[in-house]
Structures are given as structure tokens and as C-alpha cells.
């Protein structure tokens, strides 16, 4: 049975309103989701930038440590200084220090080598980290100009000078000709070697088999 035109028009309007409502609601829901996501993304980015700006970067920490070492070892006698600051754990996160970071070189010899640098932030924000570093100090010091056999009395002709990484010498060494000439080699010293203090001895005044004369003076009776 066919409905009159009036009823057909009424039914179409009802159906159109019922079907359009979910579509509009879905569009509004999508719009709200997009706005919420945009707001969340904006807040996250702003928080991330603020968080990043509050960090003391490892690159800056290494540069500050290198500057400290250059100033610290620059006071020593040297012709050249090479400084290499090691890497830290990438997961390390340090807050910006409100006061200047304090650095301290853990070096008992004072001649560099493989050392550790203590970096410390004190105050309300407090942290401490140890940074590996290598300091190489080069100095112009006397070395052997030729092979010197054991027992040889060392003279000025046995000496020359060279630029030496003194940070690699783990024993005492002579750094002036006056501390070497006139002494005696306790063992063989190769050409180009540094004169270490444990390689030299005071000259022997009396050798085995030599004839000596003793003179005794008695006081008046």
C-alpha cells in the first residue's frame, strides 16, 4: 500500500534527522580527539624543551673538564700538553648546576697520564661524577746520546736532549745534566733512553783489586 505524499515527506525527514545525528556526533568526537592530541603534543614538546634546557650536557661537561686540565697542568714545566677527555655513559643525566662545577684531578704523581677528574655540583642540586682523562706532558730533557754500558762513568758526551712524554715515565728521572754527569750506570742504558734515577749510582771510588794507601795521623801524647 502506497503512503500519501504528505506521509512520505514526513517519514523521510524523520529518517534524515535520525541518521544525520550520529554522523555529526562522530565528527565532533573526532574533532575533540584531534584537539586533545594537539594539546597533549604541544604540552609534551614544551615540557621536553624545558627538561632538556635543565640538563648539563655531557659535551659541555667534557669541555669544562678539558679547560680545567689545561689550566691545572699548564702550571707545570712543559713544552707541550695533550689532553683527551674520555666518554661517559650515554644514559647519564645531570641537572644544570646553579653554582660553578668544582673539578679536581685525581693525580698523585702530578705528571698526568691516565687519570680521573672528579666533577662535583654542591648545593640544593648536588651530584658527583668521575670522568676518565689522559694528560700527556712533553718536556725537553736529557737522554742517552749513545749506548752506555753498565759501570760506565757518565760524562757530558753521553748526553743529548729530546722532547719526551714524561707522563709515560713511571719512575723518577733526571731532568738536568747536572743530575747525571759524574754518576755511574748501574745497568746498560740504551741510546735515546731517559736517565732514570734507579739506573744510576754514585761513582765507585775504590774498585775490587785496586791498591789503596791508608794514612793515619796520631795526635800528640
Steps between C-alpha positions, in 0.01 A plus 500: 500500500648835396505782755367843411758758402466682828588188704789415269651849548456478880663156518801614292558798732490276807743252348733780384518648853561160662778403262673839496536526877757220542704635211517848650577357843777288351647806329490694828664208680778485243546875529529472880754217466711705260490802730591289801790336315624840377483640853682195640768524231552872567531445875735206446725700269509795739581269791768323297669827409487620860639168623780505245598856586537395865767241420875536519601341170783250488662698220511811721624294795788357294591844369501648851713211626749551214524873577564420867776252414664743258515763773605253771789341310592823325675596826749213464825521302418390147554558131171341395191355666250265334165448675235242415180478706327162487133424440231444762198273505245631248223431753649746748281807559633788711298802606633847431708615796395840639859558618827442310587130483806409708768290331783307662767293323566163666876494425748412775810534282406838357635388163172408333454173317174306534314686773151563634337841531245549776218737402272609782191720530421613854192670640130425462581316178783262587675236290849357457648325198847369417624560147782295344769708333851474358756776541834480318768750605799540267827645624847552354723287723840321475511156338785266414684604182648150467489160664652521847628171648457405860769645725578787260557839656262736323644816347354789304579323170253227592213748510267659250149644536163398363131581536365224724154413626588506870147387592591152376801474735387326815831532683711792609720649228776759471391816320830694505855410386630593846304210649662252256859593419751332729269218600543135409266281298363219718384312190515536124329814376387496139531787254208742531401378847409735779739499795296348781624551852502127573732443200781712643715489808767711663842432343701217655812642665672167567467197277573140586869412455625858510787592732419774747720689742377578845653782699448534873584798709523467874451788734768620743553301813 
